[in-house]
Structures are given as C-alpha cells and as structure tokens.
Amino acid sequence: MNRNDIDFIQSGIDYNFKNLQLLEQAFTRKSYSSEHPGTQDNEVLEFYGDEILDFFVTKKLYKKFSKFINNELVSEKDEGELTKLKSIIVSKNSLAQCMHNFGFSNFLYLGNSDKENNVQNSISVNEDLFEAIIGAVAADCDWDYNTLEKVCNTMLQFETINNYLAILVAEKSNALGFGTPEYKPMSWQIKDMKDMPPYNLYNQYLKIEEFGTPKNPKTGNCEYYVNIGGNCFKGIGNGILQAKLNADEQAYRFLCKEEIKRKFEKINYNNPASTLHELFQKKVIMEVRYEFNEYHDENGNPIWNCKAILEGYGEVSSDNISKKQAKQDASLKLLHRITESKIEIAAKPKPIVHFLGMCALWSDEQKSEAEKKLFKNYYDGETSK
C-alpha cells in the first residue's frame, strides 16, 4: 500500500491507525504470508472482529427496539425478529457488500494462488476483510469502547436496521411465487470529473467506470427501484438508503394486498382491531403495536389517545372518551390504509447511457439505435438485471 491507499482506507472507516502495520496486516491473506515468511496474516484479526461485531450489533438492536416500562424491559420486536435482523446485518453478503461499496478489496495482499482465482471478488474473502479491519482497530486502540463503536457504526452503515422491510419483502415475494426481489439503485452519469461526489459508492451497480452520481441532477434526489415479479416500485429520498426504504415500503404494501386477496374472501370492518389481529395470525402483516395516552380537554374531561403502529405502514391515531373505542377507531384507520391505499406500479427504470467523444455528435436517432443494441433485453420487455 502507498500513502494514498492508506489515507483512503482510514478516511473510509473514519479512523487513523497509530500502528500502520496492523492496518496492512488486516489486508494480508494467508496465501501472501505463506509466500513471504515473517509476514503475519489477518486470520486472528478476523476472529476478534467477528466477536466485536456480534456485541455491537446486539447492542444497537437493544438501543433501537427496547425500552423500560414499569421497570420491565419491553421490546418492539420479539426474539425471532431480532435474530433474523441481526443475521441479515452481519451476514456474509452484507459485510461483503460493505467492502465492495468502500472498494477495499482492491488493496488486499494476495498470494499467487489467490490472484489466479480472483478471490478479491469472493463474498467470503470480503467478509473476512471486514472483520479483520474491525479486529485491527481493536488492537490499535487497545479496545477503546467509544472508538470501536464509532468505527462499527461507520462501516456497518446502521441505517440498515431501519430497513427491516427488506427482509419482509423478500420473504413475502418468494412465498407468493414472485421470486427473489431485484433491486436497482439509479445512477446518473456526469461529464465533468470535478462534479463527482468524493465517495461515490453506488456507481458500480451500473458498471460505470469513471463517471456517475447517485443523485438525479434535475431533482437532487436519489431513486431506487425494486422489481417484484415484473411489478416495479420506485422509491425517492434525499439519500440512497431512504430511497430504498421507500421502494421497499411500496413493494411490501403491494405484497400485503396480494396476500389479502388470496387469503380473505371479505374483510370485516365492523371489528377492525380483531381483523388486524387475524391478519397478523395469518402472517399477512406484522403485529400491530398500540400506545395509549390520557389527557384532558378544556373542560377537564378525560380523553384517550390511541396510536396504532405497524411495520411498513407507519402509525395512525385517534381520540375518544372511551379507551376501547379509541383503539377501534385507530384500528379502522389502519385497516383502511392497508386495504385501500393506492400502490403505484412504476415504469421499469431505463438504462442511462452517456455518449463520449465522437459519439456525442450522433443524431438522436443514432443514439436511440445504439441504446437498443446495448440494452436489447430492456427494449424486448424483459426484466433489466
């Protein structure tokens, strides 16, 4: 590694090593150390990093979903949901994708056998690299708690925790026969390198080697698409993660409505709280969480406020002098949101082409013909990969 490589890595994880040899060790594969006697590989660092990740992810889940009520710990999600969420955050694919986003696998020290097999693209190798970096930071900072927490948060991009819907969408999509969802973040090419964002993490999805920005130049927003069996849903947000969350929410609501059609001949609106519970029992929706608050009107009369909160649908609230009726009223609003909310099917995102050099002088007809040749599947109506 040269100084620029080291600075790039340290900037990405937001940590500066006191002992730069530890940083290089984190990137050293066993195949390389076997060919260079006296060089230490990253396997022990992987072990420590794995244990650290388990702790910090568990703590993050605790902080987000748990609270004390009457001196007892109450969690918004049960043990099964927490286990599933933890497994997706620290899965091989998740950790490897983080390394791919950062571009860190390019700096691995590889032996000849690893080079021949292009292991830098392997999911397992990138997962190991993620854990080894965490382990190296731990050794370098002497296991300073605050430092490790900051680095874990930076590398894991914990906004993922807010996107529990992605797990639900994948499960429902497969269960209903639509297959595995296909995701596509949009990227817009730019002509001038000086306009390139300093950390362009998403251009690789379109295989753009030099120019690309995740924000639409016209709107300043990010766009993300999820394809469910040919039904495309678009999410828009200030950031790429918010856009993906919005796309997943649209897809989730579509899948819920589809499941209701298959499992229910008629929806009972007369007892909405009971109907919501039945939807939960049949695994159409998550369990509805109710929160009650009592206050008094201007005449001193007690009023109950009930909030009904549901994953993928947000929250609704209702006020009534009766606590029971406030719950029913809020349940009815939520039930209508589930069964009657409009789900917009988006057009499949059109591949973006940037014409460079003499190609920029082509006529619109020539450019259109070139696009059709480049993206034949798209123009034939097939799902864009």
N, C-alpha and C positions, 0 to 999 in steps of 0.2 A: 504493500500500500504506500502511496505517496501522501504528502501532506494534504493535498486537496481531497483525496479519498477519505482520510481520517476526519477532516473537518466536515465533510458531507455527512458521514455517519453520525458524528457527535451532534451535529445540528439536527439531524432527523430524530434522534432519541432524546434530544434536549438534555444531554449530559456530557461533561468534559472529563475524560479519564486523567487521573493523576499518573497511573501506570499504563502507558500506551501498549505495552506488551500484552496486557490482559485483553485489550480490545482485539489485537491481532490474533491472540490465541482463540478467541471466540469464533473467529472466521477460519480456523485451521482444521481441516478434515484429517481423519486418521490416516487416510491414504497418503497425504502430504507428509505428515510427521514420520511415517514409516520410511519414506524416501529421503528424509532429512533428519538423521539421528540427532538427538538433543533438542528437537523441537516438540513442544507439548501440543496435543490435540485438544479439541473442545468438548470431549465426552463428559468429563466430570462437571464442567460448567453447565452442560445441558441438564444434568441431574439436579443441581441446585436451582437452576432457573425454573425447572418443572415444578418443584416444591413451592417456590415463591409464588408462581402464577396461581397455583391452587388456592393459596391463602388469600391473595389479594382479590381474586375473582369472587371468592366466597364472601369476603368482607364487603365488596361492592354490592353484591346481591342483598346482603343483610341491610346495608345502609339504605338501599333504594326501596325495598319492599317490606321492611319490618318496622314496627313501632310498638311502644308500650301503651296498653290500655288497662287501667286498674291494676297496675304493677305486673301485668302478664304480657308476654311477647305475642303480638298478633302479626301475621304475615299476609300480605295481599295474595301471595301465591303459595300453593301447597308444596310438599316435598318433591312430588313428581315433576311439577313445573319448574322448580328451582334446579333440580338435577338436569332436566332437559336443557334449560337455558345455559347452565354452566358448561354442559358438554358441547354446545354449539359454539360458545365463545372461545374455548380453549381446544377446539377440535383441530386436527391436522390441517384441514382445509382453511380454517380461519387464520391460524398462525402463519401458514404458508402464504396466504393471500396478503397478509400484512407485510411480510418480507418482500413479496412481489411488488406491492404498492410503493414501498420505500426504495426498491431497486438494489437491495443489499446483497443479493446472491451473486451479483457481478464481482464482488470483492473477495469471494471465497478462495482460500488456498487449497488447491486440488492436486492430488497425485495424478499420475498418468492414466491410471485405470478410470478414475472419476471423470477426467477430461474426455476420454473416449466415449464414456456413457452419458455425457452431458448431464451429470447429476445435479448441476446447479438449478435445473428446471424441475427437479423432483420435489413432490409435496413433502415427503419425509425429511429430506435434507433441509428444506426451508423451515420446517417446523423445528428441527434440531438447532438451526442457526438462531431462531427467535429465542429459544430457551437458553442457549449459550450466551447470548448478549445479556440477558437478564442476570444470569449467573456471574458474568464478568463484572457487571455493575455492582452486584452484591459484594464480591470480593474486593473491588476497588474502593468502595465507600465504607467497608467494614460493616456491612449490613445495616446501614443507617435507614431507619424505617421511613422517614419522610422522603428521602431520596428515591428509595425503591418504589414507593407508592407513586411518585411523580413520573418515573420512567415507565412503570407498568401502565399508567393511565395514558401516557403519550403513545406508547407502542400498540396497545390493545385497541385504541380508539373506542372507548367505552360507550359511545353513543349506540353501539350495537345492542346494549342492554335495553335501550328504549325501543328496539325493533324486534320485540318478541313475536310480532305478527308474521315475520318472515318464516318462522318455524311452523306456525299455524297454517299459513298459506300453502306451504309445501305439503303438509300432511293432508289437508283437505283436497288439494289438487290431485294428488295421487289416489286418494281414497275414492274420489268421484270419477276417476277414469280419465282425467285430463292430462295426466303425466306430470313430470317434473317441471316446475315453472322455469321460464327462460328470462333472464334479466339482461337489460341493455342500458347502461348509462350513456347519455348523449355527449358527444364532444364536437366542438366547432373548431375548424382549422383557422389559423391566422397567418397573415403574410409576413408579419414583422416579428423577428425573434425577441425584440425588446418588449413586446406585449405578452410574452409567455409568462404565466404565473411562476413564481420561484420554486414551488413544489408541485409540479404537475403530475398528480398521482393517477389520473384516470385516462390519459391518452392511450395507454396500451390496449384498452378494450377495442379500439378501432384500428389498432396496429399502425398508428401514426408515428413515424419515427422522429420527426422533427417538430412539427407544429401542431398544437392542439390546446384547447382550453375547455374546461368542463362547464363554463357559463355561456349562455346564449348572449352574443354581443348586443342583440337588439333589446333584450329584456333584463339582462343582468342576473337571470335566474338559472338554476340547474334543472335539467329534465332527466327523468329516469322512467324506464318502461319495464313492465312485467307482462309476459305473454303466457296466458293460461289456455292451452288447447286451441290456439288461434284467436282467442279473445285478448285484446291488448289494452292495458291500462296505463295511463300516464300520470306520473307524479311530478309536481313542480315545487321547488323550495329554494330558499336562499343558499343552502348548501346541498352537496350531493347526498348526504345521509338523510336530510329532511325530505328531499325529493323522492328517495327510495321508500321512505316510510309512508309517504302519501300514496305512492303507487301500490304498495302492499295493502294499504287500507282499502283502496278501491277494489283490488283483487279479492280481498278477504270478504268484503260485503257481497260481491258477486257470487262467490262460492257459498256463502251462507244462504242467500236467496235460492240458489240452485238446489241446495240440500233440503231446504224447507219444501220446495216443490215436490221433491221425491219422497219425503217422509210424512208430510201432513196433507190430508185432503182439505182441511179447513182450519183456519186459525181462530182460536177463541179469544175475542177481545173483551168478553164480559168479566173475566178474572185475569187481568194481564200479568199480575205477579206469578200466578200459578202457571200461566202459559210460558213465561220466561224460564221458570224452573224446569218445565217439561222440555223446552228447547235445550237447556243445559244437560239434562239427564240423557237426552238422545245425542249429545255431543255435537250439536249444531253450533252452539255458542259457548263461550266461557261462562263461568258462574258470575251472576250479577252481584255487585257489592253495593250495599245500601249504607248511607250515612245520614244520621238524624241530628237535627239541631233545633232546640226550642227557643223561641224568642217571644216578645210581647208586642202587640200592636199599640197604636197611640192611646187606646182606651184601657190598656193593661191586660187585654185578653191574650191568653197563651195561644201561640201559633206554632205548628210543627212544619219544619222544612225537611224534605227528604231528597237526597241526591241518589240517583241510580247510576252506577258507573260500570261500564262494560268494555273489555278489551276490544279495540277495533272500532268502537262506536262513540267513544268519549263519555260524557256524562250529561244527564238531564236532571232537572229539579222541579219540585212542585211544593206549594204551601197549602196547608189545610188545618182547620182547628182539630181535626182528628188525625192522630199519628198513622193509624191504619189506612185512612183514606189518602193521606199524603203519599204513602208508599204505593197505593194502587194508581194514583194519578201519575206519579213519576214513571211507574212501570208501563202505563199505557203510552206515554210519550216515547219511551224507549222502544216499545214493541212496534209502534208506527214507524220509527226510524229504521228499524231492522227490516220490516216487510215492505215499506213504501218508498224508501229513499231511492232516488234515481242514480243508477250506476252508468256512467258514460263509458262506452267502448271507444277507445281511441284508435286512430289510424296507425297502422304499423309504421314505426319511425323509418324515414327514408335515409338510406346511407348518404353521408356527406362526402362530396368529392371536391378536392382543391386542385385546380389546374395551374401547373407551374411552367415556367419557361415559355416556349413557343405555343404550348397547349393553351395558354391564356388568351391567345389570339383567335382560337377556334370560334366558329359561329355557335349560336345556341343549339342549332340542330346537330352539329358535330359533337358538342359536349353531351347532349342528350343521348346520342347514339353510343358514345363511349361509356356513359354511365350504365346503359342497358347491358353492354357487354361485360362490364366489370361486375355487375350485380344481377346476373341473369336470374338467379333464384328469387330475388326480390320482385323483379318485374314479371316473373311467371306466377306470382301469387303464393310462393312457398314461404315458410317461416324463415325470417332472417336469423342467422346464427350469430 
